[in-house]
Each structure stands twice: as C-alpha cells, then as structure tokens.
Amino acid sequence: MKNVEVIGMPMKYGCMVNGADLAYQYLKDSLEKILHMTCNNIVDVSFKNPEMHKNDNKLKYLEPVMEINKRLYKKAYNSLQNNNIPLIVGGDHSQAIGSIKAALDYYKGDVSVIYVDKHADIHNEKTTPSWNIHGMPLSVCIGRCDHRFDIGTYNLRPENL
C-alpha cells in the first residue's frame, strides 16, 4: 500500500500575492490530524537576492520560480521512487510545474492531469498579460515555453490535459 507524503511548498514568487505562501503553514496541523502523520517535508523556497526582472526579462521572478520548482521536482520524484503518493501543499499555481513534471518523468510521460482553476493557466512567455508565471504552468508542462522553463524530460500530451 502506498503512503501519502505531504510536501510543503510555501512559495509566492509565481504571483507575489501575500498569503499564497502561507497555505502549508495554515493547513499543516489539520493535515497531520487527518493523515495521522507528521508533516515536515518542506521545499526550501529561500532564494538569495531574488530579482523581479533579471536581465531585462519581463517575466516576473523567473529565476527563483524555476529554481524552486526544480527543488520541488526532486522531492516529488523521490517521493514517487519511494512508492509514496506526493501531496504538494503550498503556494501559487506555479508549483504545478515541479509536481507535474516529476510525475511525467517518473511515469515516462504516461500521465493525465485534471486541472481545476478559475483560469486555464496555459499562457506562455509570449501571451501572458500579467508576466506572472503562475498563469503559465500548463504551458510549461506541455512544452509550449522556451528553454528557460526546461525541467525534466517528458512533456504532458495536450490530449491528456
């Protein structure tokens, strides 16, 4: 039988909305009671000197978002390798990048995603009106974004979304 492994992802760089990074902190006690386990596996979201627009890039916080998603990718992939079901609880929508990409690589691309949100979150670096990456995770996962968003090997097939 597989165990659920809660992974905390308290990040807000994808949208910079105060509070997006607090979900894990507020839900941790409830999750521990429901799952009868200790939740202490947290992605390190610290980033030294994050710049909103590094190298005149219009996208907001591209470097921290991708670096932190690579950290999440490793934790989620390791959880799958350990025969667990990773449950990522955290911040803004950009965390879908690391979690979905880990599942795609673990299952060699044989993944379907049901994404429930008010918006499709399928903008890319050319179509985003806000320049926030939290509106782009599905484009990253299906491979519609440029090389700066490379993470993992497999992409989500659009028909599996």
N, C-alpha and C positions, 0 to 999 in steps of 0.2 A: 504494500500500500504506500502511496506517495504521501509525503507530508507537505503542508503549506509552509513556505518560508517567506515571511514578511520582510520586504526590503524597503527601508525608508529612503525617500528621495526628496528631501526638503529644498527644492530649487525654485527660483523665481526668475532667473535670467532670461528665459524664453519670452516672458511678457512683462516683467518688472512690475507686477501688481503686488502691493503689500498684502501679505496674508497667504499668497499662493504657496509659500514655503513653510507654512505652519500646519498644514493638514496632517502630516505624520505625527507631529508633536501632540496635536489635539486628539487624534484617533488611537494613539498607541495604547493607552490604558484599556480602552474598550476592546481593541483587537486582542490584547493579551487575555482578557476575560473570556471572550468568545472562543478563541482558539486554544485556550489553556496552554499558553506558551509564553516565553519571554521574547519580546521583540527588541533586538539590539543590533541588527544588521543594517547599518545606515551608510548610504553612499556619501563619501566626502565631497561636499559641494563647495568647499573653500577654493578660492581662486585668487592668486596674488595679483593685485592691481588690475581688475577687470576693466577693460575699456569698452565703452558703448560702440564706438565706430573706429576700430583699429584699422590702420592703413586706408583711411578714407572709404571704408566699406559702409554702405548704407544699412546693411543688416545689423540689428542691434545685438550686441554681446555674442557674436558668432563663435569666437574662440572659447569662452567659458561654456557655452551651451554644448558644443561638440566635445570638448574635453571631459566634461562631467557626464555626458551621455556615454562616452567610451568607458568611464568607470562603472556606470550602471550596466552597460553591456557585459562587462566582465563578471559582475556579481550575478546577474541574471543567468548568464551562460553557465557559470559554475554551479548555480542552484539546480539548473536542469541536469547537468552532468552528475550531480549528487542525488538524482532521482527525486527531486523536490518539485513542487509547483511554486514558482516565484509569484508573489503577490506584491506588486510595487505600489506603494502608497506615498504620495508626495505632493509635488508642486505642480507647476504649469504643464500644459499639454506637450511641451517639447520632450518630456520624459518618455513619450511613446517611441521616440527614435531608438533609444538604447534597449528598451524592453522588447519591442517587436523585432529589431534586428538580431538580438540574441536568440529569440525563438526561431527566426528564419534560418540562422546558421546551424543551430542545434538540430532542427528538423530538415535541414538541407533544402530549404525553400518550400517545403510542403506545409504551409501554414495558411489559414484563413483568419481574417480579422473582422470582428464586428465592432465598429467604432461608433459610439453613441455620444453625440455632442450637438449643440445648437448649430454649429458651423461644421463644414466638411473638413477643415484643417488640411486642405490639399493645395494650398498656394505653393509657389516656389519662389526662388530669389528674383524672378522677373515679374511675377504677378502680385506679390504681396503689397497690399495698400498700407500696412502698418509698419513693415520692416521688422516685425517681431517674429521670431522663429516658432513660437507656439502655434502659429497658424499654418505651419509647414510640415509637421511630422509625417503625414501620409505621403506627401510628395517625396520626402527623403526616403521613406521605406519602399516606395515603388520605383525609385531610381530616376525621378524627374528633376533632381537638383544637381548642381555641378560638383566637381571633385572635392570642394571644401566640406562637403557633407558625407564623404565616404566613411562608412563604418560597416564592418562585417563584409561578407562575401555575397550573400544571396539578397535578392530584392523580392518584395511582395508582388505577386502577379496581380494586376489590376482586377481581374475577374474574381480574385479571392478576397476582395475588399467589399 
